[in-house]
Amino acid sequence: MAETQYSVRVIKSFTFRGGTKLWSNRYHFNGGNVGDSTAWATFFDGIVLAEKAIHGSQVSIVECRGYAPGSDVAVASKTYTQAGTLSLTGGSAAPGECTALLRMATTKKSSKNHPVFVFSYYHGCFFNTSSGVPDSLLAAEKTAIEGYGDSWKNGLSIGGRTYVRTTPDGALTTGRLVSPYIGHRDFPR
């Protein structure tokens, strides 16, 4: 299906293998065009406010870009220097390519009638040092990501409008699951 929804890319940075590494998540949403550059800036500020709460201070949000349907050319952007605000007490940093995983179910079905999901991977995650199992996501981080997923599912209210996460072709999200285990996603080399 053709891409019918606007989207936002939230670009983050953290230290990886002795240098700064940029990575991002792209979220499609319903609600149509956000509006002019002032409306996009307000929208970006709302997204950053919500997302900074799922990252520790080792991750910084550095930019947001807004996209029209079917385009990889941003129609709006704004730079940031916003460090994450999540307290990571009782945890230790996982290697940079390790990720926390948010999986969101949608109303869309595959050709085999299976549910279609949208995924987000968050680098810079922490594991629970008290569990003795280094692949268990720190409970505080898991809870924060669950709350962020719920915000997208139920609708983020920003600037008098409500935005709900969708697939690129507009199927609404209906649920979320944050894996209790740390996963892995390679960076392109």
N, C-alpha and C positions, 0 to 999 in steps of 0.2 A: 504494500500500500504506500501511497505517496505521503510524505510528511506534511501534516496539516497544522501543526501546533508551533507556537513560538517556544523558544527555549532560552535558558540561561546557562552559561558555563562559569563555574566558580573555580578560580585558579589559586592553588595553594603552593607553598614552598616549605622545604625543610632541608636539613643537612643530610646528605647522602653520599657516602664514600668520599668524604673530605671536601665536597663541594655543595653548592646549592642546587637542589633538584625541584623543578616545577612539575606539578601534576594537577589534574582537574577532574571535576564531575560535571556532567551536562544533564540538566533537568528540563524535560518538556512539560508544559503546563497548559491548562485551558484558561479561558478568559480573554482570548484575543490579544490584539496589539496593546502593549503596556501604555503607549502614548508617546509624548515628546521626550526630549532629553531630560527634562526635569522629572518627569514621571518615571523614566528608567532609573535615574539616580536614586529616587525614593525606593523603588523596587529593589535595586541592588543593596541599598542600606538595610532593608528588611531581611533579605536573604542572608547577608553577612551577620546580622544580629542573631538570627536563628542558628546558622551553621557554626559560628565561632564557639558555641557552647558544647560542641561535640569533640573539639580538638584541645589537646594540651598546649602549653605555651611553646613547645618545640615546633608547632605547625603555625604558619602565618597565612592568612588569606591576603593575596596580593593584587587580585584583579577580578572583576566580573565583566562578562560580555553578554549582550543580548542579541538574539538571532531571530530573523523572520523565518517562517516555514520554508523548508527546502533549501536553505542557504547556509553556507559556512563563512559568510562575510558578516561580521558583526554590524548591527545597526546602531548599537550604543555600547559604551564601555566606561568603566570607572576603576581607578587604581586605589589600592588600600595598603595599609601596613598594620593589619589587625591580627594580633597573636590570638591563638585559642585561649579560652578561659576555663576549660574544664580542669578541676583539681584531680590529679592522678595519684593520690596517696595510696600506698600499698601496691604499687605496680612498678614494673620496669619496662623500658622501651624495647619493643621488638625490632628486629632488623628492618631496614627501610622498605624492602620489597614485601614485607608482611602487611596484611590489610585486615581491617574489620569489614564485614560484608553486610549490607542492607539489601534485602530482596523484597520487592513489593509486587504483590499479585495485582492483576488487572482484570477488567471485564472482557478482555480480548481472549479468543480461543484460537489455537493453532489449527492447521488443516486436519489434524488428527483429534480435534476437540479437547486438547490439553490446554490448561491455563497458560497464558503468556505472562512473563514477569519482566520487570525492569530492575536493574541491579546498580548499586553504587558501591565502590570500593574506597575505603579511607585508609591511606597510609599514615605512618606516624602513630600507630596504635600501641597500646600497652598491654602486657600480660599480667595476670594476677600472681604476685610472688608468694602469697600466703597459701595458695592451693598446692604448690609443689608441681604443678602441671604448666609448663611454659607455653602451651598452645591454647590456654583458656584466656579469653578476652577479659580485661579488667571489668568488673561488674559495673562500676560507675560509668565507664565509657559505653558499655552495652546499653545501659539505661538511658544515657543521653542520646545515643543514636536512635533508640526506639522512640523517644519523644520527638526527635527531628522527623523521623519517618511518619509518625502520627500527624505531625503538623502539615506535612505535604499531603497526606491522605485526606485529612479533614478540611484542609484549606488554610493557607497562610494569608492572613488579612494584612494587607499592606496598602497604605494610601487610599483607604476606602473601598478597595476591591479585594476579592478573595481568589487566590490562585491554588489550583489542585493539580498535583502531578499526574501526568498521563504518559502513554506511549507516544512515539513520534506522530502516529496517525490518529491520536485522540482518545484512545481507550482509557477510562479512568482507573486509578489505583483503588483497590478494595481492601487491602490488608498489607501488613508488613511483618517481616521476620528479620531479626538481627542474629546472625550465627553466634553461638556462645564460644566458638573456636576461631582462632586467628587463621586467616587464609593467606594466599600468596598471589601476587600479580606482578609479573615481570615488567620492568620499564623497557621500552625499546632501546636498543643499543646501536 
